[in-house]
Amino acid sequence: MNLVQPSLWNQAQQTLEEVWGYSAFRPSQAEVVQSLLAQRDSLSIMPTGGGKSICFQLPALLQPGLTLVVSPLVALMENQVQELQQRRLPAALLHSELPIRQRKQTLWALEQQKLRLLYLSPETLLSPAVWERICQPNLKINSLVLDEAHCLAQWGDSFRPAYYRLGAVRPALLRTKPPGTRIAIAAFTATADPQAQKTIQHILQLRQPQVFRCNPYRDNLHLLVKTAWTPRGRKQQLLQFIQARPQQAGLVYVRTRRDSESLVTWLQQEGYTTTAYHAGLSPEERRAIEQAWLHGHTQFVICTSAFGLGINKPACRWVIHFHVPFLLSEYVQEIGRAGRDGEPAIALTLVSEPTGWLDSGDKQRRQFFADKLRSQQQIASQLIHKFPRQGTVEAVSRQFPDGAIALSLLQAAGQLRWQDPFHYAIASTNQSSTTLNQLQTQAIAQMTDYLRTRQCRWQFLLSAFGFAAEATNFRCGHCDCCQS
């Protein structure tokens, strides 16, 4: 059912064709656009390459006021804003790597209400310079969009704690705006299992959200898992795969910066020209590697999970996980980089033999990840008795190195609430974090179960991401399990 006036909907369809060149919306796009135009809260789960950006960019152009787009990575923001600016649309971005002059220009445009879309990270949104300006009573804000919302569930309690403060943004902003002001919140992601959906809705404090879910199955993406019996055998399987596809673009995912650099050194010795991509590179180095791969000057990149979000190369023919991802949501995000043009593509994962006797790499990495999560929770449990019952994240972070992460872990365990994005109140010091531990343990085990399954791999993924009805008796016919 259409939630907006016919005249506004006609304008939306006309803008879709004039600005983006599409004569019709893709599946679910129309419903999501209608929801935002009606200023309804929503959670949209759409596959990579499904056109989710248009779902919030188009309403932003048709409504007066500003749409704030919270995005996790600089590359993702830059790519989207560059495309919008090339279409002469009033969009800008703010992040810590911007030159001072460009940052001042964007802040001035924000104050003068010359923008319709402003892209920023959660940390930048909550920085004093930005927060002070968006709280001005005369600055109209129509919606807050969380792009790549799975990052909230994946990182918010252990890596990017600012994500867990986003739920306090709308109430705090509304206290500064004229009575009757409405601000919609829309979350978008390609991967969110039922538990992640609950986390996103709870942390963002969504109000009776409309939930739009698209089946993640891609009939052109062939899933393979192969055992690597030794570290040397893992390298040889990678080399043989690449040698068999000399003209095809791809990505090789590893776990750490050191892994990417050592693998690049070895491949260069084997005669390949490739580069390592990780968060330790400068912005200029990262952009240069991205552009070289996008334009075909580099056949493949050895990268950590820092590479991929928002980087669109439709003709990427393969993705290899040289190291196993820790989480199934991370895996689905990364294999989604392949075959976005609809042509056949391969997603290969190399795994250590089950016992770990011959190659303990996967087991050690998985244990390290689990131990790190457990350590953070123990630190949070200890710090809760040292924190003031009420205070600010700034003061806690100054006094305790892991203070901000500890606050988010306490929030995840139900022991803390945010009075606004900067002030917290500890609600209880007695509740246990057992449930949080169980959820994290289950998430890690789920990835292992996927790698060991003998059922259709797409059937496993459909079931894991909440599409149980579609998964019943499903066989893709082209994954390694189906073919064997």
N, C-alpha and C positions, 0 to 999 in steps of 0.2 A: 504494500500500500504506500502511495506517495504521501510523504509527511509535509510537503511544502506546497506553496501556492503554485498553480499551473504556470503563471508568468515567470516566476523565479526558476522553475524547473526547465522551461523552454530556454531561458537564458543560460542555464547550466549546460544544456545539450549543445547550444550554439557555441559557447565558449570552448567546450571540449573539441569541437571541430575546428574552430578558428585558431586556437592557440596550440593544440596538440595534434591536430590533423586526423582525429578519429571520428568516424561517423556514428559510432555507437559505443556504449560502455561494455566492458568485459563482465563476466559473471561476478556478481556481488558488488561490483563497483557502484552501480546505481544506488543500491540500498545504503551503502556506507556514505555516499555523498549526501543523500537525502537526510540521513541521521545527523550529519554535521550541520547541514543548512538549517535543520530544525533545532539545533543546539541541544542534542541529546548526547549523553555519555555513551561510549561504545568501545568494544574490544574487537578488533578485526584480525583474523588469522588467515593470511593469504600466502600462497607459495611464492618463492623467489621468482622474480620476473612477472608477477601477477598484476603489476600496475598499481601498487598501493599508494605510491607518492601522489598520483593524481587525485586520489580520494580525499586528501586533505589540502592539496595545493589549489584545486579548483574552488572549493567552498571559500577558501581564504580570499580569493580574488573577487568573489561575488558579495562578500559581506563587508560592511564598514568596520574599521578597527583592525587590530593586530592578531595574528596567529603566531603563538610561540611554539617552535618545533624543537623539542629536546632530542638530541641525537648523540650517540656514544663516541663517534670517531670523527676527527678532522677531515679525513678523506671523504667520508660519506657526506658531510655537510658541504664541502667544497664542490663535489661533483653535482649535487642537486642545485645549489645556488648558482653555479656557473651556467647550468642549463636554463634556469629561470631568467637570469640576467640576459642571456643571449636572446631570449624571447621578449626582452624589454619589460619584464615584470618586476614590481617593487619588492625585491627580496634581498636579504643581506645575512651575514653570519658574524658571530663573535666567538673567538677562542683565544687562548693564551699565546698562540704562535703568530697572531696578526701583528703587522707593523703598527707602531703607535699612531701614525697618521690615519691609517685605514680604520683603526679602532675608534678614533675620535670622530671620524666621518660617520660611522655607523651609529654611534651613540647620539650624535646630533640629529641624524635622520630619525632615530627612535623618538627623541624628544619632540621633534617637529611633526610626528605622526605621518611620515612619508613612506612608511613600510607597511606591507600587508603580511609578509612572512619574515620572521627572524629566527634563524637557526642558531642553537647554542647547546653546549653540554650542560648536564645538571650542575656541575661545579660552577660554570660561568653564570648560569641563571641565578644561582644563590650567592654570587659575589656582590659585595656592597655597591659597586658602581652601577651594575645592572639592576639589582633589586630596588635600589632607591628610585630609579627612573620608571620602572614598570609599576611601581606603587603610586605614581602621581595620579590624583583623582580624575584628571581630565584625559588620561591615556586610556582609550577604550581597548579592552582585550576581549576577543570573542571566543577564543578556544586555546587550549593547551594540548599539544599533540606530542605523544611519546612514540618516536620512531624506533624500530628494533627493540620493542618492549621486552623481549626475552632477556635482554641484558639486565633488567631490573631483577628478575628472578635468578639469573645466573651469576651476577656480580654484586648485587646490591647489599648483601649482608657480609661480604668478605673481601671485596676488592674496590668497589666504587660506592662507598656508603652514602654519598649524596643522593643516590637514587631513592633510598628509603625515606628521604625527607620530602620527596615530591608530593606526597599525599597532603601535606600541610600547606602547599602553595596556594591552592584555590581558596580555602577559607581565609587565609591571610590577605590575599589580594582583594577579595570581596569586602573585607573590612575597610579597605581604602577607597572603594568605588562608590558611586551614587547608589541609593536604594533601588532595588529592582534589577540590578545588573546580573546578567547570567554569563557564566563561563563554562563551556563544554570541555570535557576531557575525552580525548580519543587515543587509544593505544593500538599500535600496529606491530605485527610481527609475522614471520613465516613459520616460527616453531614455538609452540607453547602447549605442553601436555596439560591434562586437566589440573594437576597440582600447580603448575606455573600460572595457569589462568586464574586460579583462586588467589595466588600470591599477588599477581598484577592488580586484580580488582580490589583486593583488600588494602594493599599499600597505597594505591592511588585514590582510595575512597570513592570509587565510582558509584554513581547514584542510578540504580535500576538500569544498568547499561544494556544496550542492545549488543548481542554477541553474534558476529558473523564469522563463520568457519568454512574454509574451502579445503577440500580433500587434498592432502599433500602429494598424492601419487603422481609420478611423472613417467609416462609410458616409454619415453625415449631414454631414460636414465637407467643404466644397467649396473646393478650392485654386485660387487665381488669381494669376498674375503679370502685371503690366502695366508697359509701358515709360513712363517719364516723361521727355520729351525735354528739358525745361528745368525749373529750380527752380520757376518760376511754374506750369508745367504740372503739376508734382507736387502743388502746393497745390490747383489747380483739380480734379484727379482726386479728391483727398481730400474736397473740399467737395461735389462732385457725388455721391459715394458716400453721404455723411452725409445730404445733402438728400433722397435717395431713400428713406431709412429713418428718418423722423422719430420713430418711437416705439420704435425698437430700441436696446437697450443694447449698447455695444461698448467696445473699447480701441484706442488708437492708440499703437504703440510707436515711440520715437525712440531715438537713440544717447546723447545727453548731456543734462545738466541745462539747458544753454543752449538746446538744440534744443527741449526741452519748453516752456520759458518763452516763447520767441519764437513758437512755434506757437500757444500759448494766447492770446497777445496778438493775433495775427492773427485767430484764430477768434472771439474776443470782438468784434473790430471787425466781423466778419461776422454778429454777432447771436447767437452761441452762448454758453451758460453752461457752461464747462468749467474744469478745473483741471489744473495740472502736478504730477506725482508723481515724486519722485526721492530719492536717498539723502541729499541736503542738507537735507531737511525735518526738523523736530523729530518725535519719536515721536507727540506729540499731533496735529500737523498730518497725519501719515501716517494715523493711525487715523481722523481725521475724514473724510479723502478716501475711504478705503476704505468706511466706513460709508455715506457719501452715495451712493456708486455701488452698493453692495450693496442699499440700500433704495430705489433708483430716483429719488433726489433729483437725481442727476447722470446724464445719459444716457451720457456717455463721458468717459474720462480720457486725457490725454496723458501717457504714462509711459515711463520707462526700464525696463530689465530688473529694477529693484528691485521692480517691482509684479508680482504674480501668484501666486507660490508660496504655496499654502495658502489663497488667497482664492477661495472657491467661490461663483460666481453661476451657477447652472444655465442661466438664461435669457439668458446673454450670446450675442447673435446674430451678432456679427462681431468679427474682429480684423484691424487693418490694421498692416502694417509700413511705416510712412512711410519708414524707413531700413532697409536690409537688415541682418539679423543677421550676425555674423561666422562663427558656427558652426551647423551643421545641428541639433545637439542643442538649442541655444538656441532656434532657430526652432520645433522640434517642441514644446518645452515651452510656448512662448508661444501658438502657435495652439491648443494644447490647452485654453486658457481658454474657447474658444467651443463652444457646443452641447453642454454637458455634460448637458443634459436629454434628449438624443437627438433633438431637433428640428433641422431644417436650419439650418446656420450657414455663414458664409463667412470664409475666411482670404485676405485680399488683400495682396500684397506689391508695392510700387512700386519699380522699379529704374531706374537711369540708363541712357541709351542706351549700347550696348557700347563705343563709341570713347572716351567721356568728354570729347569736344570741347565739346559743348553743355552738359553737366552733369557735372562731374568729382567731384561729392560722394561717390558710392559708392566710386569708385576711391581717392580721398584718404583716406576713413575706413578702407578695407581696408588701405591702405599704412601708415597710422598704427599700426594694430593690429599688423601684421607687424613694423614697425620697433620698436615697444615690446617685443615678445617677444624680438627679436634683441638689443636693447640690454640687457635683463635678463640674457640668457645671456652676453653679453660681460662684463658686470659680475661675474657669478658666476665666470666663467673667470679673471678678474683677481684676485678676492678669494680664490680657493682657495689661492693662494700666500701670502696674508697671514693666513689663519685658522690658529689652532693646530690641530695634527692631531687633538687631542681637546679638547672643551670643552663649554660650555653655550650654548643658544640665547639665554639672557638676556644673557650676557657679550658674545656676538657682536653682538646687536642694539644694545647700548649703544655699542659701538665703531664699528659700521658701520650707517648708516641703512637700507641694503637687505640687511642681514645675514640676516634670517630668510628672505626670498625667495631669496637666493643659496643658502642651505642646502637649501631644497626643490628648487631647480633642479639642484644637485649630486646630490641623492638621485635625481631623475628620470633623470639621466644615468648612474646606477650608480656614482657616485664617493663616496657617503657612506651610512652606516647609522646608525640610532638605537640607542643602548644602552638607553635608556628614553626617555620622551617629552621629556626635557629635556637629555640628554647625547648628543652625537654623536661619531662617529669617522670621519675621512676615510680611505676605503679606498684611493684612488688619485688621483694628480694627473695621470695620463697619458691616461686614457680620453677619447675625443672625445665631444662632444655632438651629433655629426652626426645620429645617429638621432633624437634629440629634435627637432632642427631640421626634419628630414624629416617627422616625424609632425605637427608643428604646421603646416607648409606644406601638407601634404596635407589637413588639416582645414579650412583656409581655402579651398583650391581646391575642396573638395567642395561648399561652399555655392554657389560660382560655377557649378559644373557643374549643380547642381539648378536654379538660376534659368534656365539656358540650355537645359535638356533639352527635347527634343520628344517624349519618351516620356511615358507616364502618370506624373503626379507622385507618386501613391501607390505606383506600382510602383518608382520611384526610391527612395522612402523605405524601403519594405520591404527592398529590396536593400541599401541603405546601413546599415540597422540589423540586418543579419544574418539576414533571412528570405528567403534566396535562393530556396528551394523554392516558397514562397508567391508570390514575385514573378514566377515564370516564366509568361509569357503573361497576366499580370494586367492588366486594364484596369478602372479604377473607373467610367468612363463619365460622370463629373461634374466632373472638373478641367478647366481651360482647354485643356490639351493634348488630352485625349480629345474634348472638344466641338468642337475645331477640325479 
